Every structure is written in structure tokens, then in C-alpha cells.
Amino acid sequence: MKKNILFLFLIISPIVLGQVPISQAEKLATTCKFWGYLKYYHPTVASGKIDWDQQLFEALPKIEKAKTKGEFSLLLEKWVDALGIVPVNKSKTADTNVEYFTKNLDLSLTKKNGMEVPF
């Protein structure tokens, strides 16, 4: 019985929570954070291919009309999808053949009377 109630709660809660009204202040604060993050971290926007400031001004009237958190979330989701797919970041492997120049490396300044000086 407890499993059924939990299952029912997990199914219904996203539907109900999506219908929660959202205030103008919440929408504005979230939009600003969202816009700022994408401005510097989305590859399409950060490359300068899109006038991101103009995109904000075009999106604000639509965002203002959103009444619930679900509608607002859907608008932001569509906004990101319109930017295109973000390519997968492939990590670079360290080159093991690199020889580092350590000839002039002198750490004697960090020692005083034979003991290391903590920083």
C-alpha cells in the first residue's frame, strides 16, 4: 500500500508542481541567471554568433506572459534548444613524451636552516 501511494505521489507531483504560479520577481531573477550563464558557457553564444542581448529582449515578452512554473520552464527549455546541440567535450590525454625544463628549478629559498618553511 505504501509503495502504491509513493508511486502515485511521484506521478502526480510533477503535474501539480508545474501548475504552481510564479511571481514576476522569480521569473526575472531566474531569467537573469539563465541568460548570464548561457552568455559565457554555451559555445554558440560565447562564440559571438548570436546577438545574445537582442535574444533577451525578444524573450522577455514571452516570459512575462508565463503564468506557471511549468510554462516558464518550457520557455527556457525551448530557448536553449534553439541554440543548437552542445558538442561533447573530449578530454585531452596528457602527452607522456613531454620533457619539462627543470634545470633552473631552485627551491632552496623555501628552506631555512635545513627545514622547510610552511607557506
KAGITA-V452395 format. One record per residue. N is the residue number from 0. PSI is psi in radians with two decimals (* if undefined). D_CENTER is the distance of its C-alpha to the mean C-alpha in whole Angstrom. Layout:
<<N:PSI:D_CENTER> <N:PSI:D_CENTER>>
//
This chain:
<<0:-0.73:39> <1:-0.64:37> <2:-0.68:35> <3:-0.73:35> <4:-0.75:34> <5:-0.78:31> <6:-0.78:30> <7:-0.72:31> <8:-0.75:29> <9:-0.50:26> <10:-0.74:27> <11:-0.56:28> <12:-0.75:25> <13:-0.58:22> <14:-0.80:25> <15:-0.76:26> <16:-0.47:23> <17:-0.32:21> <18:0.12:25> <19:2.28:24> <20:2.66:24> <21:2.42:21> <22:2.84:23> <23:-0.67:22> <24:-0.73:21> <25:-0.75:18> <26:-0.76:17> <27:-0.77:17> <28:-0.78:15> <29:-0.69:12> <30:-0.73:13> <31:-0.77:13> <32:-0.78:9> <33:-0.85:8> <34:-0.79:10> <35:-0.71:9> <36:-0.84:6> <37:-0.55:7> <38:-0.65:10> <39:-0.33:10> <40:-0.26:7> <41:2.25:9> <42:-0.62:12> <43:-0.75:14> <44:-0.78:13> <45:-0.45:13> <46:-0.28:16> <47:0.19:18> <48:-0.38:19> <49:2.43:18> <50:1.63:19> <51:-0.54:16> <52:-0.74:18> <53:-0.65:21> <54:-0.67:18> <55:-0.80:17> <56:-0.52:21> <57:-0.53:21> <58:-0.44:19> <59:-0.73:20> <60:-0.66:23> <61:-0.71:22> <62:-0.64:19> <63:-0.55:22> <64:-0.30:24> <65:2.27:22> <66:-0.55:24> <67:2.90:22> <68:-0.58:19> <69:-0.79:19> <70:-0.75:20> <71:-0.77:17> <72:-0.70:15> <73:-0.68:17> <74:-0.78:17> <75:-0.67:13> <76:-0.76:13> <77:-0.62:16> <78:-0.75:14> <79:-0.73:11> <80:-0.56:14> <81:-0.31:16> <82:-0.31:14> <83:3.05:15> <84:2.40:15> <85:2.16:12> <86:2.64:15> <87:2.32:15> <88:2.03:15> <89:2.14:18> <90:2.50:19> <91:2.40:22> <92:2.53:25> <93:2.38:27> <94:2.05:30> <95:-0.19:33> <96:0.03:35> <97:2.27:34> <98:2.12:37> <99:2.50:35> <100:1.91:38> <101:0.31:39> <102:-0.75:42> <103:0.26:42> <104:1.94:40> <105:1.93:42> <106:0.32:40> <107:-0.35:44> <108:-0.39:43> <109:-0.03:41> <110:2.42:44> <111:2.07:46> <112:0.68:50> <113:-0.07:48> <114:2.53:46> <115:2.43:42> <116:2.11:41> <117:2.54:37> <118:*:35>>
//
